[in-house]
Amino acid sequence: MVAIKLPDGSILEMESGVNGFDIANKISPNLAKAALAITVNGTTQDLSTPITTDATVTIITGRDKEGLHILRHSCSHVMAEAVKELWPDVQVTIGPAIENGFYYDFSRKEPFTTEDFSKIEEKMHEIVKRDEKVERIVMPRDEAIKFFKNKGEHYKAEIIEDLPEGETISLYRQGDFTDLCRGPHVPSTGKIGNAFKLTKVAGAYWRGDSTKEMLQRIYATAWADKKDLDAYLLMLEEAAKRDHRKIGKEMDLFHFEPEYAPGAVFWHDKGYKIYRKLIEYMRNRQENNGYIEISTPRVMDRILWETSGHWEKYGAHNYSGQTEDKKWFCIKPMNCPGGLLVYKQGIKSYRDLPLRVAEFGKVNRYEASGSLMGLMRVREFTQDDAHIFCTPEQMEEECITTLKLILDIYKDFGFDEVKIYLSTRPEKRIGSDEIWDICEKALANALTSHGYAYEINEGEGAFYGPKLEFILKDAIGREWQCGTIQVDMNLPQRFDISYIGEDGEKHQPVMLHRALFGSIERFLGILIENHAGKLPLWLSPEQVVVCPIVNEFDDYAEEVTAKLKKNGLLAKSDLRNEKITYKIREHSVAKVPVIAVVGAKEKENGTVTVRRLGSDKQEILKLDDFIKNLVEEARMPHQGE
């Protein structure tokens, strides 16, 4: 007999060799029906895996995060099986689960198109309906290589050939289709259900290597039930309407030149107004919170990043070159070394700390062409960076102060739902475990002492220190990773920076790396999509357009515009000889938040007729009241308090 401990603490006494099916059935027939996999002492396994010792067990369903991942991975196998049945000559490669779905890469001479999707989906539904049993098979390495070569699946054989000699290989079989996989998987294809849909097709190099063959990648989404699928597809539809690239073009904010400057933004006047407003806002918040601001060179000696350790880890993503004097220089990929060199100027006392040093530093990092995506993924961007130098005793309090500032700033932009991850030491890192213990504890204490909920992101810290990551949820439920706080006791050591303590001796400060927006470009893209281009008045690049009904009232329109400008508002007159309905429609498409219409009555009474973006209602206001209201509304959020 074995003792099976369940999540509620209860214990089932069962025969040795019991599996997940048996345990789920013992608990509830409904649970057995929903079960997809099982965790045994924290390790996820197939439901059919026998248990021969006492164990703590959890039944996993599609409602669990891990269960959904398993369902999606299993669905990728169903898609591969469907493709092979439809086109037997296609070779399969890899098909992992990803956020919100999965993909599978295929080798096929003729590219797939979206027109193939209905045929593939129909075959997938057929395979689900067949409810094929999913079985795990274990083979010796050499036998597995031979197995896939005999089937003509050379990509699978290549993957196995890269594994060590003597490695035991696990395969999963469903019907006539067998795939290389670690698992676990659902017990049968019927468990996948019908809540899946193919979404797009793209090219992808084999193993991500641009020197290798271009494969066909089919993306798909899969969910536990149809309701979740429909909600996700609706979100995708809404996301397409909010695409910042589309809205940016409509609003004339920016453009890209892939041929001449891939991954770099060409800001137009209106887009650059928003960009500058974000910097103005952040600069104001930082000055009010004890920060000083610096600017460091964009091109510096590569040795700085070798000293910091960034070159060893990210060298392939840096832009660098050798000058005539044989020195290697680098366009800065991050701002940390420059901030450290500024700190080193002059002797610092404990009385000077904490020293909060901000920099709006433009950085460049080489990203693969295929990964570039509008403002969200670029090669050149501006970080709202800051480095806080403090004593070890001040470290925890500085974490708390910075944490509060970040959350307060996100509220100003309408992000009330913020998820926090504590990312701990990665496998490849610098510094001793003792230092990492101190740094991780400081971040955890900053969170717990003030009741902030957080999740552990195991092994995802920076190579020089643990970090907090801030995830924002937008208006349609998407999550975006933005700000970070990193605690670092390693770079101060590498750059040999110090302060004079109360005892008159030299001590090493702690360095906090901090970004709130993350990057100006990406945060602006998130804002555009969150608001569907309808930015709050204080952020809008054009706040008011004054439109005369006919040219006879151009003089009054210009008088209104002049008064708006005098009061600091971004206003202009539209004096074109066009119908008023045409003007209103055009400015609405350009997302101008306020349109002031003027005609005979308005001129006579000193009023304006106001139309707000997204509303068909009109409001007649006295000009002075109109201006007063807009001035108040156009204040930065923290200035209106």
Secondary structure, DSSP 8 states (H G I E B T S, - for coil): -EEEE-TTS-EEEE-TTB-HHHHHHHH-HHHHHHEEEEEETTEEE-TT--B-S-EEEEEEETTSHHHHHHHHHHHHHHHHHHHHHH-TT-EE----EETTEEEEEEE-SS---GGGHHHHHHHHHHHHHHT-BEEEEEEEHHHHHHHHHHTT-HHHHHHHHTS-TT-EEEEEEETTEEEE------SBGGGG-S-EEEEEEEEEEGGG-TTS-EEEEEEEEE-SSHHHHHHHHHHHHHHHHH-HHHHHHHTT-EEE-TTTSTT-EEE-HHHHHHHHHHHHHHHHHHHTTTEEE----SEEETHHHHHHTHHHHHGGGSEEEE-TTS-EEEE-S-SHHHHHHHHTSS--BGGG-SEEEEEEEEEE----GGG-BTTTB-SEEEEEEEEEEE-TTTHHHHHHHHHHHHHHHHHHTT---EEEEEE---SS--S-HHHHHHHHHHHHHHHHTTT---EEETT-SBTTB-EEEEEEE-TTS-EEEEEEEEEESSHHHHTT--EE-TTSSEE--EEEEEESSS-HHHHHHHHHHHTTT---GGG-S--EEEEESSGGGHHHHHHHHHHHHHTT--EEE---SS-HHHHHHHHHHTT-SEEEEE-HHHHHHTEEEEEETT---EEEEEHHHHHHHHHHHTS-GGG--
